[in-house]
Amino acid sequence: MKLKQRVVLLAILLVIFIFTKVFLIDNLDTSAANREDQRAFHRMMASLRVELDPRLDHTMQSPWEIAAQWVVPREVYPEETPELGAVMHAMSTKKIIKADVGYKGTQLKALLILEGGQKVVFKPKRYARDYVVEGEPYAGYDRHNAEVAAFHLDRYEIVGLLGNSTCFYGKCYYCRETEPACADGDIMEGSVTLWLPDVWPLQKHRHPWGRTYREGKLARWEYDESYCDAVKKTSPYDSGPRLLDIIDTAIFDYLIGNADRHHYESFQDDEGVSMLILLDNAKSFGNPALDERSILAPLYQCCIIRVSTWNRLNYLKNGVLKSALKTAMSHDPISPVLSDPHLDALDQRLLSILATVKQCTDQFGPDVVLVEDRMTLSHL
């Protein structure tokens, strides 16, 4: 073969190789695992609309007993569960047997005992749907509808309505008697979060990308671009799924505008194996015009992402995310949960996430950036 022919052949092979890589990044649907991701996505889309139906004809168990059995180390509830509507209906309609103010945290909340003995946490409405919280992305009161919307985005939390004709205040870091939460007539709107079973005690962890919340004092990750290398050498991020969980959380928080993830929980004695549990999403959806890029620091500093997460993000392009969330929230008791500007902001932020991953793959290559979900990470 002549030299010229060899050069042409090598050029053609190079073009094919580059095209294959680009195709992999843009579509990611060529492997059996990716095809299963696509099937799972379509199943999820088909089951987004959850009607609050009290019927549990196939079992003698109560909604609370069913919900208690959902919890496993890597899951708080199954991705596909026909009983979800019944549990949500019970949380929004069961009689309140006992109520007390919440004593932990910075924000106003109440502890309720519902009929059947189930404990739930109630966060009252403080802002109207179209209210824009100015200032830092974590400023202002907790947003009850942010908890609701975050649940429907990740199917994580449960919501309901609470009858009340008065105002109340409680004991918390920012609670003031002069700033109570008040009902609108005889209805107080808020979010209700299901209490985990006592057999699953939680362990609290400081988020490695947490903020200092002190003016003029930056956390190390805010000025050290190699910070992720140090995180990778620290337990539980030096092996197992926890670092990938942190990156998934950063993507989720960026979508909902939550810059207040200073801590997270896991199940006790899990040795880094259990899921990262997001118990507080209430500082989300404050300002639809503010895209706080620093929330994505775990992603753009580590430059790794689960293949399934990347696939799912690509499936949600071109307005699918906004449409899917509207469908998921359509039967919620406090629908409409979000104003249109917040829904539009989700689609815009998704594009920023995709662009960030693309920058990583351009710099390091997709084989480094795209990590198989079950891969055992070892950074030492």
C-alpha positions in Angstrom: 0.0 0.0 0.0 1.4 3.4 -1.0 2.2 6.0 1.7 -0.6 8.3 0.4 -3.1 5.5 0.6 -2.0 4.7 4.1 -2.4 8.3 5.2 -5.9 8.5 3.7 -6.9 5.2 5.4 -5.5 6.4 8.8 -7.4 9.7 8.4 -10.7 7.8 7.6 -10.1 5.6 10.7 -9.5 8.6 12.8 -12.7 10.3 11.6 -14.6 7.1 12.4 -13.1 6.9 15.9 -14.0 10.6 16.6 -17.5 10.1 15.3 -18.0 7.1 17.5 -16.9 9.0 20.6 -19.1 11.9 19.8 -22.0 9.6 19.1 -21.4 7.9 22.4 -21.4 11.2 24.3 -24.5 12.5 22.5 -26.7 9.4 22.5 -25.3 6.8 24.9 -27.8 4.2 23.8 -25.6 1.6 22.2 -25.0 -0.9 25.0 -27.4 -3.2 26.7 -27.0 -1.2 30.0 -27.9 2.0 28.2 -30.9 0.4 26.5 -32.1 -0.7 29.9 -31.7 2.9 31.1 -33.8 4.0 28.2 -36.5 1.4 29.0 -36.4 2.5 32.7 -36.8 6.1 31.6 -39.9 5.3 29.6 -41.4 3.3 32.5 -40.8 6.3 34.7 -42.4 8.7 32.3 -45.5 6.5 32.0 -45.9 6.4 35.8 -45.3 10.0 36.7 -48.9 10.9 37.3 -49.7 9.6 40.8 -53.3 9.9 41.9 -54.1 10.1 45.6 -56.2 6.9 45.8 -56.8 5.5 49.3 -57.6 1.9 48.0 -55.2 -0.9 49.1 -57.4 -3.8 47.9 -54.5 -6.3 47.5 -53.2 -6.1 51.1 -54.4 -5.9 54.7 -51.5 -3.7 55.7 -51.9 0.0 56.5 -50.2 2.7 54.4 -47.7 3.3 57.2 -46.7 -0.4 57.3 -46.2 -0.5 53.6 -44.0 2.7 53.6 -41.9 1.3 56.5 -41.1 -1.8 54.4 -39.9 0.3 51.4 -36.6 1.4 53.1 -33.4 -0.5 52.2 -29.8 0.7 52.3 -29.9 2.2 48.7 -33.5 3.1 48.5 -36.1 5.0 50.7 -39.0 3.9 48.4 -39.1 1.8 45.2 -38.9 3.5 41.9 -42.1 1.7 40.8 -44.6 1.3 43.6 -48.4 1.2 43.1 -49.0 2.0 46.8 -47.4 5.5 46.6 -50.7 7.2 45.8 -52.4 5.5 48.9 -49.5 6.6 51.2 -49.7 10.2 49.9 -53.5 10.1 50.3 -53.1 9.0 53.9 -50.6 11.7 54.7 -52.9 14.4 53.3 -56.1 13.2 54.9 -55.5 11.2 58.1 -56.6 12.9 61.3 -53.9 14.6 63.3 -53.8 13.0 66.7 -51.0 15.0 68.3 -49.0 18.1 67.3 -45.9 19.7 68.7 -43.3 22.3 67.5 -40.1 21.0 66.1 -37.0 21.7 68.2 -34.2 21.0 65.8 -32.8 22.9 62.9 -32.9 26.6 61.8 -36.4 26.8 60.4 -39.9 26.6 61.7 -41.5 23.1 61.5 -44.0 21.0 63.5 -44.0 17.3 64.5 -47.3 15.7 63.9 -48.7 12.3 64.9 -51.3 11.1 62.4 -54.0 8.5 62.9 -52.4 5.1 63.1 -49.3 6.4 65.0 -47.3 7.7 62.0 -44.9 10.6 62.7 -44.5 13.3 60.1 -42.7 16.7 59.8 -44.8 19.6 58.7 -43.3 22.7 57.1 -45.8 25.6 56.7 -46.2 27.9 53.7 -44.3 31.1 54.1 -44.2 32.5 50.5 -46.6 32.7 47.6 -45.8 30.7 44.5 -44.5 33.6 42.5 -42.4 35.2 45.3 -38.8 35.7 44.4 -36.3 35.4 47.2 -33.6 38.0 46.8 -30.0 37.8 48.0 -27.9 34.6 48.5 -29.3 31.4 47.0 -29.9 30.1 50.5 -31.6 33.2 51.8 -35.1 33.5 53.3 -37.4 31.1 54.9 -37.8 27.5 54.0 -40.1 27.0 50.9 -42.7 24.4 51.5 -43.5 24.0 47.8 -39.8 23.5 47.2 -40.0 20.3 49.3 -43.0 19.2 47.3 -41.4 19.9 43.9 -38.1 18.3 44.9 -40.0 15.2 45.9 -41.8 15.0 42.5 -38.5 15.6 40.7 -36.9 12.7 42.6 -40.0 11.1 44.1 -38.5 11.6 47.6 -41.0 13.3 49.9 -44.7 13.2 50.7 -47.0 16.3 50.9 -50.4 17.2 52.2 -52.8 19.8 53.6 -53.4 20.7 57.2 -56.4 22.4 58.6 -55.6 25.3 61.0 -57.3 28.6 61.8 -54.5 30.3 63.7 -50.8 31.2 63.5 -48.0 29.4 65.2 -44.3 29.8 65.9 -41.8 27.3 67.4 -38.4 26.8 68.8 -35.6 26.9 66.2 -32.5 29.0 65.4 -34.4 31.5 63.3 -37.9 31.2 64.9 -39.3 34.5 66.2 -42.6 35.1 68.0 -43.0 38.2 65.8 -42.7 36.1 62.6 -45.2 33.2 62.9 -46.6 31.0 60.1 -50.3 31.7 59.5 -53.2 29.9 57.9 -55.2 31.3 55.0 -58.6 31.2 56.4 -59.1 27.7 57.9 -56.4 26.1 55.7 -52.7 26.1 56.4 -50.7 24.9 53.4 -47.4 23.1 53.8 -45.3 20.0 53.1 -45.5 16.8 55.1 -42.4 14.6 55.2 -42.7 10.9 56.2 -40.7 9.9 59.3 -38.4 7.0 58.6 -38.9 3.8 60.6 -36.9 3.7 63.9 -35.1 0.6 62.8 -33.2 2.8 60.3 -31.3 5.3 62.5 -29.5 8.0 60.6 -25.9 9.3 60.7 -25.2 12.9 59.9 -22.2 13.9 57.7 -20.8 17.3 56.9 -21.0 17.8 53.1 -17.4 18.0 51.6 -18.6 20.9 49.4 -20.4 22.7 52.2 -20.2 26.5 52.6 -18.8 28.4 55.5 -21.8 30.8 55.7 -19.3 33.5 56.9 -18.8 36.6 54.9 -15.2 36.9 53.7 -14.3 33.3 54.5 -14.2 30.8 51.7 -14.3 27.0 52.0 -11.3 25.2 50.5 -13.3 24.0 47.5 -14.1 27.6 46.6 -10.5 28.5 45.9 -8.7 25.2 45.4 -9.5 23.7 42.0 -7.7 20.4 42.9 -9.9 20.0 46.0 -11.6 16.8 44.6 -8.2 15.0 44.7 -8.1 15.6 48.4 -11.7 14.4 48.8 -10.9 11.2 46.9 -8.3 10.3 49.6 -10.8 10.7 52.4 -13.2 8.1 53.7 -16.0 7.4 52.7 -15.2 9.0 49.3 -12.0 7.0 48.7 -14.0 3.9 47.6 -17.6 2.8 47.0 -20.5 4.8 45.6 -20.5 7.9 48.0 -18.6 10.3 45.8 -20.9 9.5 42.8 -23.8 10.0 45.2 -22.4 13.5 46.0 -22.1 14.3 42.3 -25.7 13.2 41.7 -26.8 15.3 44.6 -24.9 18.4 43.1 -26.8 17.9 39.8 -30.1 17.6 41.6 -29.4 20.6 43.8 -28.3 22.7 40.8 -31.6 21.9 39.0 -33.7 23.0 42.0 -31.5 25.9 43.0 -30.5 24.6 46.4 -27.2 26.0 47.6 -27.8 25.0 51.2 -26.6 21.4 51.3 -24.2 21.8 54.2 -24.9 18.3 55.6 -26.4 15.0 54.5 -27.5 11.8 56.2 -26.9 8.1 55.6 -27.9 5.1 57.5 -25.7 4.4 60.5 -22.8 1.9 60.4 -23.1 1.7 56.6 -19.4 2.1 55.9 -20.2 4.3 52.9 -22.4 1.7 51.2 -25.9 3.1 51.9 -27.6 5.8 49.9 -27.0 9.5 50.5 -30.3 10.7 52.0 -31.5 14.2 51.2 -33.8 15.3 54.1 -34.0 19.0 53.4 -34.7 20.6 50.1 -36.6 23.6 51.4 -34.1 26.3 50.3 -34.8 25.4 46.7 -36.8 27.3 44.0 -36.1 30.7 45.6 -35.1 32.7 42.5 -35.7 31.3 39.0 -33.4 34.0 37.5 -30.4 32.9 39.7 -28.3 30.0 38.5 -25.7 29.4 41.2 -23.0 27.5 39.3 -20.9 26.8 42.4 -23.5 24.2 43.4 -22.0 22.1 40.5 -18.5 22.2 42.0 -18.4 18.4 42.8 -19.2 17.7 39.1 -16.8 20.2 37.4 -14.0 19.6 39.9 -14.1 15.8 39.9 -15.3 15.5 36.3 -16.9 12.1 36.8 -20.6 11.2 36.5 -22.6 7.9 36.4 -23.5 6.7 33.0 -27.1 6.2 34.0 -27.3 9.8 35.3 -25.8 11.1 32.1 -28.3 9.1 30.1 -31.2 10.3 32.1 -30.2 13.9 31.7 -30.0 13.5 27.9 -33.4 12.0 27.8 -34.8 15.0 29.6 -33.6 17.6 27.0 -35.7 19.7 24.8 -38.4 20.5 27.3 -39.0 16.9 28.5 -37.9 17.8 32.1 -40.4 20.6 32.4 -43.2 18.6 30.9 -42.4 15.6 33.1 -42.3 17.6 36.3 -45.6 19.3 35.5 -47.2 15.9 34.9 -45.8 14.5 38.1 -47.1 17.4 40.2 -50.5 17.7 38.5 -52.4 15.6 41.1 -50.6 17.0 44.1 -52.9 18.5 46.8 -51.2 21.9 46.5 -51.1 22.0 42.6 -49.8 24.1 40.9 -46.7 23.5 43.0 -44.3 25.8 41.0 -44.8 28.9 39.0 -43.9 28.8 35.3 -40.6 30.8 35.7 -39.3 28.0 38.0 -40.2 25.3 35.5 -38.5 27.2 32.7 -35.4 27.6 34.9 -35.2 23.8 35.2 -34.8 23.3 31.5 -32.2 26.1 31.3 -30.2 24.7 34.1 -30.2 21.2 32.5 -28.5 22.7 29.5 -25.8 24.1 31.8 -25.2 20.7 33.3 -24.9 19.0 30.0 -22.4 21.7 28.9 -20.4 21.1 32.0 -20.1 17.3 31.4 -19.2 18.1 27.7 -16.3 20.3 28.9 -15.1 17.4 31.1 -15.3 14.9 28.3 -13.5 17.3 26.0 -10.7 17.6 28.5 -10.4 14.0 29.9 -12.3 11.8 27.4 -15.6 10.0 28.0 -13.9 6.8 29.2 -12.6 8.7 32.2 -15.7 10.9 32.9 -18.5 8.4 32.3 -18.4 5.9 35.2 -20.4 2.7 35.2 -22.9 2.8 38.0 -21.7 -0.3 39.8 -18.0 0.3 39.4 -16.1 0.0 42.6 -14.3 3.3 42.9 -10.8 3.3 44.4 -8.8 6.5 44.3 -5.8 5.6 46.4 
